[in-house]
């Protein structure tokens, strides 16, 4: 199986699953969790950029990210 390159390291995702109560986590589960959360964060980032642009700013602020996550 070919390795996929991710923007965010996979180890923290494994730790999140372990902290949530899993005793063991498979590599496939970490890959899937990483893929899903990366897709979600990319959507939030795009929406936050749209919000800041709509407000006439080039900088994304904390409120932009929070608002984008709620939508």
Backbone as CSV, one residue per row, in Angstrom:
resi,resn,N_x,N_y,N_z,CA_x,CA_y,CA_z,C_x,C_y,C_z
1,UNK,0.841,-1.175,0.000,0.000,0.000,0.000,0.885,1.236,0.000
2,UNK,0.615,2.154,-0.894,1.408,3.368,-1.012,1.105,4.326,0.137
3,UNK,2.118,5.015,0.585,1.941,5.991,1.670,1.368,7.275,1.107
4,UNK,0.374,7.808,1.814,-0.200,9.092,1.428,0.479,10.191,2.212
5,UNK,0.755,11.282,1.555,1.385,12.418,2.223,0.270,13.325,2.746
6,UNK,0.347,13.666,4.032,-0.653,14.535,4.637,0.009,15.819,5.119
7,UNK,-0.797,16.845,5.245,-0.302,18.135,5.715,-0.035,18.065,7.220
8,UNK,-0.923,17.377,7.925,-0.820,17.237,9.378,-0.303,15.834,9.687
9,UNK,0.676,15.704,10.585,1.186,14.375,10.925,0.083,13.464,11.484
10,UNK,0.207,12.176,11.235,-0.815,11.217,11.648,-0.758,10.878,13.136
11,UNK,0.405,10.980,13.750,0.551,10.602,15.154,-0.421,11.335,16.082
12,UNK,-0.602,12.645,15.924,-1.556,13.328,16.802,-2.987,12.792,16.662
13,UNK,-3.361,12.362,15.453,-4.694,11.802,15.262,-4.837,10.476,16.018
14,UNK,-3.779,9.694,16.016,-3.785,8.453,16.793,-3.916,8.738,18.278
15,UNK,-3.224,9.775,18.743,-3.317,10.143,20.164,-4.717,10.621,20.520
16,UNK,-5.361,11.338,19.600,-6.731,11.794,19.848,-7.655,10.591,20.034
17,UNK,-7.518,9.602,19.166,-8.349,8.398,19.277,-8.063,7.641,20.573
18,UNK,-6.793,7.580,20.960,-6.430,6.899,22.209,-6.976,7.667,23.418
19,UNK,-6.897,8.974,23.362,-7.395,9.802,24.459,-8.914,9.686,24.587
20,UNK,-9.575,9.390,23.454,-11.029,9.226,23.452,-11.450,7.897,24.072
21,UNK,-10.475,7.036,24.349,-10.803,5.799,25.048,-10.410,4.523,24.347
22,UNK,-9.859,4.595,23.154,-9.454,3.387,22.441,-8.199,2.803,23.079
23,UNK,-8.171,1.492,23.241,-6.973,0.844,23.782,-5.940,0.636,22.687
24,UNK,-6.439,0.332,21.491,-5.559,0.166,20.335,-6.238,0.796,19.124
25,UNK,-5.425,1.310,18.203,-5.959,1.946,16.999,-5.174,1.419,15.802
26,UNK,-5.894,0.938,14.793,-5.224,0.411,13.606,-4.722,1.550,12.725
27,UNK,-3.764,1.238,11.891,-3.215,2.227,10.968,-4.286,2.699,9.983
28,UNK,-5.159,1.773,9.567,-6.242,2.152,8.653,-7.210,3.130,9.316
29,UNK,-7.479,2.925,10.595,-8.371,3.835,11.318,-7.752,5.220,11.418
30,UNK,-6.468,5.282,11.683,-5.779,6.577,11.754,-5.801,7.258,10.394
31,UNK,-5.560,6.488,9.322,-5.597,7.055,7.966,-6.966,7.639,7.651
32,UNK,-8.014,6.895,7.968,-9.374,7.352,7.683,-9.721,8.574,8.517
33,UNK,-9.393,8.537,9.798,-9.653,9.664,10.697,-8.917,10.905,10.201
34,UNK,-7.670,10.743,9.800,-6.868,11.847,9.274,-7.508,12.433,8.019
35,UNK,-7.924,11.557,7.115,-8.532,11.994,5.855,-9.820,12.782,6.098
36,UNK,-10.681,12.275,6.971,-11.964,12.929,7.250,-11.750,14.285,7.913
37,UNK,-10.899,14.332,8.924,-10.673,15.602,9.626,-9.958,16.620,8.736
38,UNK,-9.081,16.160,7.867,-8.411,17.074,6.944,-9.424,17.698,5.991
39,UNK,-10.351,16.889,5.479,-11.397,17.419,4.603,-12.246,18.460,5.331
40,UNK,-12.601,18.158,6.581,-13.420,19.088,7.361,-12.675,20.399,7.605
41,UNK,-11.405,20.312,7.968,-10.643,21.533,8.260,-10.418,22.363,7.005
42,UNK,-10.256,21.704,5.856,-10.102,22.452,4.611,-11.373,23.227,4.284
43,UNK,-12.535,22.624,4.513,-13.807,23.306,4.268,-13.957,24.509,5.202
44,UNK,-13.584,24.345,6.460,-13.658,25.445,7.428,-12.703,26.561,7.015
45,UNK,-11.508,26.213,6.564,-10.528,27.214,6.158,-11.025,28.028,4.962
46,UNK,-11.612,27.346,3.991,-12.139,28.045,2.810,-13.256,28.992,3.218
47,UNK,-14.156,28.522,4.084,-15.272,29.356,4.533,-14.762,30.554,5.348
48,UNK,-13.762,30.329,6.197,-13.189,31.426,6.992,-12.556,32.475,6.072
49,UNK,-11.914,32.028,5.009,-11.323,32.961,4.047,-12.410,33.780,3.352
50,UNK,-13.523,33.134,3.011,-14.642,33.858,2.397,-15.217,34.901,3.352
51,UNK,-15.340,34.542,4.618,-15.891,35.462,5.621,-14.992,36.682,5.762
52,UNK,-13.677,36.463,5.861,-12.763,37.594,6.020,-12.755,38.473,4.764
53,UNK,-12.836,37.854,3.596,-12.871,38.628,2.351,-14.154,39.445,2.277
54,UNK,-15.270,38.851,2.693,-16.542,39.568,2.698,-16.489,40.782,3.628
55,UNK,-15.741,40.645,4.718,-15.601,41.744,5.673,-14.576,42.781,5.201
56,UNK,-13.980,42.541,4.037,-13.021,43.496,3.503,-11.630,43.367,4.089
57,UNK,-11.315,42.189,4.605,-10.000,41.972,5.211,-9.228,40.913,4.442
58,UNK,-7.905,40.982,4.568,-7.047,39.947,4.005,-6.654,38.936,5.076
59,UNK,-6.789,39.334,6.333,-6.409,38.498,7.461,-7.610,37.751,8.005
60,UNK,-7.442,36.447,8.227,-8.492,35.645,8.850,-8.340,35.775,10.358
61,UNK,-9.412,36.160,11.036,-9.405,36.310,12.489,-10.043,35.107,13.161
62,UNK,-9.867,35.042,14.460,-10.423,33.945,15.260,-11.931,33.821,15.050
63,UNK,-12.623,34.942,15.062,-14.069,34.938,14.888,-14.498,34.375,13.543
64,UNK,-13.686,34.599,12.524,-13.968,34.055,11.196,-13.937,32.518,11.228
65,UNK,-12.942,31.990,11.896,-12.805,30.534,11.996,-13.954,29.948,12.806
66,UNK,-14.288,30.602,13.930,-15.389,30.098,14.762,-16.725,30.134,14.004
67,UNK,-16.968,31.213,13.280,-18.187,31.335,12.505,-18.230,30.286,11.388
68,UNK,-17.114,30.072,10.732,-17.040,29.087,9.660,-17.277,27.672,10.203
69,UNK,-16.789,27.397,11.400,-16.973,26.069,11.990,-18.429,25.821,12.364
70,UNK,-19.155,26.878,12.714,-20.564,26.736,13.088,-21.444,26.460,11.878
71,UNK,-21.026,26.933,10.712,-21.858,26.811,9.514,-21.834,25.427,8.933
